[in-house]
Amino acid sequence: MSHEGIRMVSAEEARRAEEADRPLSKEATDPAKVRVHKTEGTGIEIDWKDGHRSAWTFAWLRLACPCATCVEEREREGRKPGEPKAKPTELLPMYQAPPRPETVTPVGRYALTFHWNDGHSSGIYSWDFLRRHCICEECKAISIKG
């Protein structure tokens, strides 16, 4: 009997996978109002139909890009969405402009996509993804207890 494709995971990894698969209500993933603060360069805010409010900085959103390439890179490095890469050990690191979207475009009625100032544009930020990755204090406390 072959065991190819079987991957052993820790209890914590199994809990996170189960949490990621739990269904959210339509109201929890349906925005009532979306504000993109592109001119200010600060980020986005979403008021959800269930009354919750979420906000993300553009830096967090760029670091949490849900495209396959970025997800694989984060998994390889053991980083969570929105978590920065390890600081380089060089004495004089190259200047890197803060992440800012050049354009923000709706994708149907279920997501946003950003064309970032670093040229990256393949991530589709679904409402479900954004709600599951809410970084407000209330949601962080729930995920810590979880």
C-alpha positions as CSV (number, residue, x, y, z in Angstrom):
1,M,0.0,0.0,0.0
2,S,1.4,3.4,-1.0
3,H,1.4,6.4,1.2
4,E,2.2,9.0,-1.4
5,G,0.3,12.2,-0.9
6,I,-0.1,11.6,2.8
7,R,1.3,14.4,4.8
8,M,1.6,14.4,8.6
9,V,0.5,17.7,10.2
10,S,0.6,19.0,13.7
11,A,-2.5,19.5,15.8
12,E,-2.1,23.2,15.3
13,E,-1.9,22.9,11.5
14,A,-5.0,20.7,11.5
15,R,-6.9,23.2,13.6
16,R,-5.9,26.1,11.3
17,A,-7.0,24.0,8.2
18,E,-10.3,23.2,9.9
19,E,-10.8,26.9,10.8
20,A,-10.0,28.0,7.2
21,D,-12.6,25.5,5.9
22,R,-15.5,26.5,8.2
23,P,-18.2,28.3,6.2
24,L,-18.9,32.0,6.9
25,S,-22.4,33.5,6.7
26,K,-23.3,35.5,3.6
27,E,-23.6,38.7,5.7
28,A,-20.0,38.1,7.0
29,T,-18.5,38.0,3.6
30,D,-20.8,40.5,1.8
31,P,-19.5,44.1,2.1
32,A,-22.0,46.9,2.8
33,K,-19.3,49.5,2.0
34,V,-15.8,49.4,0.7
35,R,-13.4,52.3,1.0
36,V,-10.0,52.3,-0.7
37,H,-7.7,55.0,0.5
38,K,-5.5,55.1,-2.5
39,T,-4.8,58.8,-2.6
40,E,-3.8,58.8,1.1
41,G,-1.8,55.6,0.6
42,T,-3.2,54.1,3.8
43,G,-5.2,51.0,2.8
44,I,-8.8,49.7,2.6
45,E,-11.7,49.6,5.0
46,I,-14.7,47.3,4.7
47,D,-18.0,47.6,6.6
48,W,-19.6,44.1,6.4
49,K,-23.3,43.5,6.2
50,D,-23.1,41.7,9.6
51,G,-22.0,45.0,11.2
52,H,-18.3,44.1,11.5
53,R,-15.6,46.6,10.2
54,S,-12.3,45.5,8.9
55,A,-9.2,47.6,7.8
56,W,-5.9,46.6,6.3
57,T,-2.9,48.7,5.3
58,F,-1.5,48.4,1.8
59,A,1.7,47.0,3.2
60,W,-0.2,44.1,4.9
61,L,-2.3,43.5,1.8
62,R,0.8,43.2,-0.5
63,L,2.5,40.9,2.0
64,A,-0.7,38.7,2.2
65,C,-1.1,38.4,-1.6
66,P,-3.3,35.3,-2.2
67,C,-1.8,34.4,-5.6
68,A,-0.2,31.0,-5.9
69,T,3.4,32.3,-6.2
70,C,3.1,34.4,-3.1
71,V,1.4,31.7,-1.1
72,E,4.1,29.2,-2.0
73,E,6.8,31.6,-1.1
74,R,5.2,32.3,2.3
75,E,4.7,28.6,3.0
76,R,8.3,27.9,2.1
77,E,9.5,30.6,4.5
78,G,7.0,29.7,7.2
79,R,5.3,33.1,7.1
80,K,1.6,33.9,7.7
81,P,-0.3,36.2,5.3
82,G,0.7,39.8,6.0
83,E,3.9,38.8,7.8
84,P,7.1,40.5,6.4
85,K,10.1,38.6,5.1
86,A,13.1,38.4,7.3
87,K,15.3,41.5,7.3
88,P,18.3,41.2,5.0
89,T,21.7,41.0,6.7
90,E,23.3,43.4,4.3
91,L,24.7,46.6,5.8
92,L,23.1,48.8,3.3
93,P,19.8,47.3,2.0
94,M,18.4,48.7,-1.2
95,Y,15.6,51.3,-0.8
96,Q,12.2,49.8,-1.5
97,A,9.2,52.0,-2.0
98,P,6.3,51.3,0.3
99,P,3.6,49.1,-1.3
100,R,0.9,51.2,-3.0
101,P,-1.6,50.1,-5.6
102,E,-1.5,51.8,-9.0
103,T,-5.0,50.6,-9.6
104,V,-7.7,48.8,-7.6
105,T,-10.3,46.9,-9.7
106,P,-13.4,45.0,-8.6
107,V,-13.5,41.3,-9.8
108,G,-17.1,40.6,-10.4
109,R,-19.1,40.9,-7.2
110,Y,-16.7,38.8,-5.1
111,A,-13.3,40.4,-4.9
112,L,-10.7,43.1,-5.6
113,T,-7.5,42.9,-7.5
114,F,-4.5,45.3,-7.1
115,H,-1.9,46.3,-9.6
116,W,1.0,47.1,-7.1
117,N,3.7,49.7,-7.7
118,D,6.3,46.8,-7.7
119,G,4.6,45.4,-10.9
120,H,2.8,42.5,-9.1
121,S,-0.9,42.1,-10.1
122,S,-1.9,38.4,-10.0
123,G,-3.6,38.3,-6.5
124,I,-7.4,38.2,-6.3
125,Y,-8.5,39.3,-2.8
126,S,-11.9,37.7,-2.4
127,W,-14.3,39.0,0.2
128,D,-14.1,35.6,1.9
129,F,-10.2,35.9,2.0
130,L,-10.3,39.4,3.4
131,R,-12.9,38.6,6.1
132,R,-11.0,35.4,7.1
133,H,-7.8,37.5,7.4
134,C,-9.4,40.4,9.4
135,I,-6.6,41.9,11.5
136,C,-8.8,43.9,14.0
137,E,-8.2,43.3,17.7
138,E,-11.5,41.4,18.1
139,C,-10.7,38.9,15.3
140,K,-7.1,38.5,16.4
141,A,-8.4,37.6,19.9
142,I,-10.7,35.0,18.5
143,S,-8.0,33.4,16.3
144,I,-5.6,33.3,19.3
145,K,-8.2,31.5,21.5
146,G,-9.4,29.3,18.6
